[in-house]
Amino acid sequence: MTAKPTVFSELPTDLNRDRLPQHVAVIMDGNGRWAQRRGLPRIMGHRRGVDALKDLLRCCRDWGVGALTAYAFSTENWGRPLEEVDFLMTLFERILRQELREMMAEGVRIRFVGNLQALPPSLQLEIERSMQETANNQGIEFTVATNYGGRQEIMQACRAIAMQIQQGHIQPEDIDEALFEQHLYTRGIADPDLLIRTSGEMRISNFLLWQVAYAEIYVTETFWPDFDRAEFHQALSNYQQRDRRFGKLKAKS
């Protein structure tokens, strides 16, 4: 019998606390394939995926990673079977109701980014309630990208800035990166240092196109429901071996 990897509750001793990413983003891919390989309905993969996300959130808090952003539902996901989409919307709503008290106790500040107006009204209410009630929490920043698309985000930012120019509030020469970022869904949220994608797919799938410009990318073959603390440990270990130069060259000693 193969021994199970150690499950760390505290930061593993081989990791340098001073070199941890402050913001981790995750593309949670492989829920459906995880279920299908076990002869289960796809929705079972989504249920297990929620458990994996909850554990990663706690792990980030325990190990000192200050922010986690999860790609929960993309603008393209509306093209999935109707019963799967309906299940996901109901699941999001139920989880928010069930987990809000625990998020408050654990100091989680939750934010949702994306075109939230297109979501079911009852889900919108739960989203608004959860953001309001956790707004002053300072334990960990948890951002959930829901009905989110990176291209859509950039286009709506361009429209908003164009409208300000048309109304005479700003001039074209006023546009810089700082102003542009104020019109993104993620305004006020630092860019990710590390982007993790599960299931082995080598693409970013329209996720945080502006924000991950200099993020380190880590891809694992593991399906999302099986992504645990041991897997996260491997991702962080890999990250700490990277030489982050942000397009520059370090001065020679």
One Martini backbone bead per residue (centre of mass of N, CA, C, O) as a GRO file, in nm:
protein
  253
    1MET     BB    1   0.096   0.036   0.023
    2THR     BB    2   0.063   0.366  -0.027
    3ALA     BB    3   0.171   0.637   0.109
    4LYS     BB    4   0.059   0.914   0.241
    5PRO     BB    5   0.091   1.227   0.240
    6THR     BB    6   0.167   1.484   0.413
    7VAL     BB    7  -0.033   1.688   0.628
    8PHE     BB    8  -0.017   2.028   0.658
    9SER     BB    9  -0.081   2.280   0.909
   10GLU     BB   10   0.196   2.391   0.869
   11LEU     BB   11   0.462   2.525   0.755
   12PRO     BB   12   0.689   2.396   0.585
   13THR     BB   13   1.033   2.384   0.649
   14ASP     BB   14   1.124   2.417   0.331
   15LEU     BB   15   0.989   2.690   0.353
   16ASN     BB   16   0.995   3.036   0.281
   17ARG     BB   17   0.823   3.283   0.426
   18ASP     BB   18   0.959   3.532   0.260
   19ARG     BB   19   0.874   3.363  -0.036
   20LEU     BB   20   0.586   3.397  -0.048
   21PRO     BB   21   0.301   3.430  -0.187
   22GLN     BB   22   0.049   3.673  -0.151
   23HIS     BB   23  -0.090   3.573  -0.432
   24VAL     BB   24  -0.331   3.327  -0.527
   25ALA     BB   25  -0.426   3.160  -0.826
   26VAL     BB   26  -0.708   2.952  -0.952
   27ILE     BB   27  -0.762   2.682  -1.181
   28MET     BB   28  -1.043   2.464  -1.148
   29ASP     BB   29  -0.962   2.174  -1.298
   30GLY     BB   30  -1.146   1.847  -1.335
   31ASN     BB   31  -1.421   1.765  -1.210
   32GLY     BB   32  -1.557   1.594  -1.433
   33ARG     BB   33  -1.324   1.386  -1.478
   34TRP     BB   34  -1.313   1.282  -1.194
   35ALA     BB   35  -1.600   1.160  -1.200
   36GLN     BB   36  -1.591   0.985  -1.459
   37ARG     BB   37  -1.357   0.792  -1.356
   38ARG     BB   38  -1.582   0.699  -1.118
   39GLY     BB   39  -1.883   0.689  -1.229
   40LEU     BB   40  -1.984   0.987  -1.196
   41PRO     BB   41  -2.131   1.261  -1.171
   42ARG     BB   42  -2.027   1.578  -1.232
   43ILE     BB   43  -2.142   1.706  -0.967
   44MET     BB   44  -1.948   1.555  -0.776
   45GLY     BB   45  -1.699   1.714  -0.856
   46HIS     BB   46  -1.801   1.989  -0.753
   47ARG     BB   47  -1.831   1.911  -0.459
   48ARG     BB   48  -1.531   1.833  -0.418
   49GLY     BB   49  -1.421   2.108  -0.507
   50VAL     BB   50  -1.518   2.268  -0.264
   51ASP     BB   51  -1.344   2.122  -0.054
   52ALA     BB   52  -1.072   2.202  -0.181
   53LEU     BB   53  -1.112   2.509  -0.151
   54LYS     BB   54  -1.146   2.525   0.154
   55ASP     BB   55  -0.867   2.405   0.221
   56LEU     BB   56  -0.696   2.615   0.072
   57LEU     BB   57  -0.788   2.860   0.230
   58ARG     BB   58  -0.683   2.756   0.504
   59CYS     BB   59  -0.393   2.715   0.415
   60CYS     BB   60  -0.327   3.006   0.351
   61ARG     BB   61  -0.380   3.106   0.635
   62ASP     BB   62  -0.178   2.912   0.788
   63TRP     BB   63   0.087   2.995   0.592
   64GLY     BB   64   0.065   3.318   0.486
   65VAL     BB   65  -0.144   3.367   0.260
   66GLY     BB   66  -0.332   3.659   0.187
   67ALA     BB   67  -0.439   3.553  -0.112
   68LEU     BB   68  -0.737   3.428  -0.295
   69THR     BB   69  -0.813   3.317  -0.633
   70ALA     BB   70  -1.114   3.193  -0.795
   71TYR     BB   71  -1.229   3.003  -1.073
   72ALA     BB   72  -1.572   2.932  -1.090
   73PHE     BB   73  -1.705   3.111  -1.345
   74SER     BB   74  -1.744   3.151  -1.673
   75THR     BB   75  -1.869   3.292  -1.957
   76GLU     BB   76  -1.849   3.001  -2.105
   77ASN     BB   77  -2.019   2.811  -1.901
   78TRP     BB   78  -2.309   2.854  -2.028
   79GLY     BB   79  -2.250   2.610  -2.246
   80ARG     BB   80  -2.346   2.416  -2.062
   81PRO     BB   81  -2.545   2.221  -1.927
   82LEU     BB   82  -2.822   2.322  -1.768
   83GLU     BB   83  -2.807   2.137  -1.514
   84GLU     BB   84  -2.519   2.225  -1.437
   85VAL     BB   85  -2.565   2.526  -1.407
   86ASP     BB   86  -2.791   2.511  -1.197
   87PHE     BB   87  -2.623   2.364  -0.987
   88LEU     BB   88  -2.405   2.582  -0.949
   89MET     BB   89  -2.587   2.812  -0.856
   90THR     BB   90  -2.698   2.658  -0.610
   91LEU     BB   91  -2.428   2.597  -0.479
   92PHE     BB   92  -2.329   2.882  -0.429
   93GLU     BB   93  -2.566   2.969  -0.251
   94ARG     BB   94  -2.542   2.750  -0.030
   95ILE     BB   95  -2.252   2.803   0.059
   96LEU     BB   96  -2.290   3.091   0.152
   97ARG     BB   97  -2.494   3.029   0.375
   98GLN     BB   98  -2.322   2.805   0.530
   99GLU     BB   99  -2.023   2.972   0.544
  100LEU     BB  100  -2.040   3.257   0.672
  101ARG     BB  101  -1.984   3.208   0.972
  102GLU     BB  102  -1.702   3.081   0.928
  103MET     BB  103  -1.575   3.321   0.782
  104MET     BB  104  -1.600   3.511   1.017
  105ALA     BB  105  -1.432   3.342   1.224
  106GLU     BB  106  -1.172   3.336   1.003
  107GLY     BB  107  -1.141   3.625   0.853
  108VAL     BB  108  -1.296   3.640   0.584
  109ARG     BB  109  -1.268   3.815   0.274
  110ILE     BB  110  -1.521   3.850   0.038
  111ARG     BB  111  -1.509   3.847  -0.327
  112PHE     BB  112  -1.669   3.945  -0.630
  113VAL     BB  113  -1.602   3.880  -0.982
  114GLY     BB  114  -1.787   4.019  -1.247
  115ASN     BB  115  -2.099   3.957  -1.406
  116LEU     BB  116  -2.341   3.966  -1.167
  117GLN     BB  117  -2.614   4.055  -1.315
  118ALA     BB  118  -2.646   3.757  -1.463
  119LEU     BB  119  -2.736   3.638  -1.215
  120PRO     BB  120  -2.925   3.515  -0.999
  121PRO     BB  121  -3.094   3.697  -0.772
  122SER     BB  122  -3.043   3.516  -0.519
  123LEU     BB  123  -2.733   3.514  -0.556
  124GLN     BB  124  -2.685   3.816  -0.544
  125LEU     BB  125  -2.777   3.846  -0.250
  126GLU     BB  126  -2.562   3.658  -0.123
  127ILE     BB  127  -2.319   3.810  -0.224
  128GLU     BB  128  -2.379   4.083  -0.091
  129ARG     BB  129  -2.394   3.980   0.198
  130SER     BB  130  -2.107   3.857   0.218
  131MET     BB  131  -1.951   4.119   0.155
  132GLN     BB  132  -2.062   4.297   0.381
  133GLU     BB  133  -2.001   4.106   0.636
  134THR     BB  134  -1.671   4.077   0.545
  135ALA     BB  135  -1.535   4.364   0.495
  136ASN     BB  136  -1.363   4.374   0.791
  137ASN     BB  137  -1.194   4.150   0.736
  138GLN     BB  138  -0.824   4.029   0.801
  139GLY     BB  139  -0.721   3.735   0.729
  140ILE     BB  140  -0.839   3.689   0.418
  141GLU     BB  141  -0.839   3.712   0.071
  142PHE     BB  142  -1.143   3.625  -0.114
  143THR     BB  143  -1.171   3.556  -0.459
  144VAL     BB  144  -1.458   3.529  -0.686
  145ALA     BB  145  -1.489   3.417  -1.012
  146THR     BB  146  -1.803   3.518  -1.164
  147ASN     BB  147  -1.881   3.557  -1.461
  148TYR     BB  148  -1.586   3.547  -1.596
  149GLY     BB  149  -1.382   3.764  -1.821
  150GLY     BB  150  -1.105   3.909  -1.941
  151ARG     BB  151  -1.211   4.049  -2.196
  152GLN     BB  152  -1.461   4.174  -2.071
  153GLU     BB  153  -1.311   4.344  -1.861
  154ILE     BB  154  -1.149   4.519  -2.063
  155MET     BB  155  -1.389   4.634  -2.223
  156GLN     BB  156  -1.536   4.773  -1.983
  157ALA     BB  157  -1.302   4.960  -1.918
  158CYS     BB  158  -1.291   5.107  -2.190
  159ARG     BB  159  -1.578   5.218  -2.182
  160ALA     BB  160  -1.552   5.382  -1.919
  161ILE     BB  161  -1.321   5.566  -2.019
  162ALA     BB  162  -1.462   5.675  -2.273
  163MET     BB  163  -1.690   5.812  -2.117
  164GLN     BB  164  -1.510   6.012  -1.960
  165ILE     BB  165  -1.405   6.154  -2.211
  166GLN     BB  166  -1.678   6.237  -2.333
  167GLN     BB  167  -1.749   6.405  -2.054
  168GLY     BB  168  -1.462   6.551  -1.964
  169HIS     BB  169  -1.299   6.418  -1.711
  170ILE     BB  170  -1.085   6.319  -1.924
  171GLN     BB  171  -0.783   6.249  -2.088
  172PRO     BB  172  -0.601   6.047  -2.281
  173GLU     BB  173  -0.326   6.124  -2.123
  174ASP     BB  174  -0.439   6.002  -1.840
  175ILE     BB  175  -0.375   5.724  -1.931
  176ASP     BB  176  -0.293   5.452  -1.721
  177GLU     BB  177  -0.251   5.183  -1.534
  178ALA     BB  178  -0.393   5.288  -1.280
  179LEU     BB  179  -0.657   5.376  -1.417
  180PHE     BB  180  -0.730   5.109  -1.550
  181GLU     BB  181  -0.744   4.937  -1.283
  182GLN     BB  182  -0.995   5.102  -1.167
  183HIS     BB  183  -1.185   4.942  -1.408
  184LEU     BB  184  -1.164   4.682  -1.281
  185TYR     BB  185  -1.287   4.428  -1.097
  186THR     BB  186  -0.992   4.423  -0.924
  187ARG     BB  187  -0.997   4.664  -0.770
  188GLY     BB  188  -0.770   4.661  -0.494
  189ILE     BB  189  -0.619   4.409  -0.612
  190ALA     BB  190  -0.361   4.230  -0.621
  191ASP     BB  191  -0.155   4.073  -0.802
  192PRO     BB  192  -0.056   3.778  -0.886
  193ASP     BB  193   0.217   3.555  -0.824
  194LEU     BB  194   0.036   3.284  -0.850
  195LEU     BB  195  -0.055   3.035  -1.098
  196ILE     BB  196  -0.291   2.771  -1.080
  197ARG     BB  197  -0.322   2.460  -1.270
  198THR     BB  198  -0.529   2.205  -1.330
  199SER     BB  199  -0.517   1.898  -1.541
  200GLY     BB  200  -0.273   2.001  -1.758
  201GLU     BB  201  -0.354   2.262  -1.882
  202MET     BB  202  -0.197   2.503  -2.126
  203ARG     BB  203  -0.389   2.749  -1.996
  204ILE     BB  204  -0.589   3.053  -1.895
  205SER     BB  205  -0.890   3.092  -1.984
  206ASN     BB  206  -0.964   3.404  -1.949
  207PHE     BB  207  -0.772   3.473  -1.689
  208LEU     BB  208  -0.642   3.748  -1.582
  209LEU     BB  209  -0.492   3.896  -1.826
  210TRP     BB  210  -0.368   4.146  -1.681
  211GLN     BB  211  -0.272   4.032  -1.387
  212VAL     BB  212  -0.066   3.784  -1.509
  213ALA     BB  213   0.188   3.907  -1.651
  214TYR     BB  214   0.396   3.820  -1.378
  215ALA     BB  215   0.315   3.547  -1.318
  216GLU     BB  216   0.350   3.246  -1.191
  217ILE     BB  217   0.333   2.919  -1.346
  218TYR     BB  218   0.135   2.627  -1.240
  219VAL     BB  219   0.122   2.285  -1.351
  220THR     BB  220  -0.106   2.013  -1.297
  221GLU     BB  221  -0.243   1.689  -1.339
  222THR     BB  222  -0.427   1.734  -1.122
  223PHE     BB  223  -0.727   1.725  -1.008
  224TRP     BB  224  -0.898   1.934  -0.818
  225PRO     BB  225  -1.021   1.736  -0.593
  226ASP     BB  226  -0.694   1.643  -0.539
  227PHE     BB  227  -0.614   1.921  -0.429
  228ASP     BB  228  -0.380   1.959  -0.180
  229ARG     BB  229  -0.138   2.034   0.045
  230ALA     BB  230   0.080   1.875  -0.102
  231GLU     BB  231   0.038   2.019  -0.374
  232PHE     BB  232   0.086   2.307  -0.269
  233HIS     BB  233   0.369   2.258  -0.174
  234GLN     BB  234   0.484   2.207  -0.457
  235ALA     BB  235   0.409   2.481  -0.576
  236LEU     BB  236   0.577   2.653  -0.372
  237SER     BB  237   0.849   2.522  -0.423
  238ASN     BB  238   0.862   2.600  -0.719
  239TYR     BB  239   0.834   2.906  -0.680
  240GLN     BB  240   1.103   2.935  -0.496
  241GLN     BB  241   1.287   2.864  -0.763
  242ARG     BB  242   1.233   3.122  -0.884
  243ASP     BB  243   1.330   3.406  -1.101
  244ARG     BB  244   1.212   3.718  -1.041
  245ARG     BB  245   1.225   3.999  -1.292
  246PHE     BB  246   1.005   4.153  -1.459
  247GLY     BB  247   1.191   4.189  -1.738
  248LYS     BB  248   1.460   4.202  -1.589
  249LEU     BB  249   1.791   4.269  -1.479
  250LYS     BB  250   2.020   4.184  -1.269
  251ALA     BB  251   2.261   4.296  -1.095
  252LYS     BB  252   2.589   4.268  -1.090
  253SER     BB  253   2.829   4.170  -0.841
   0.00000   0.00000   0.00000
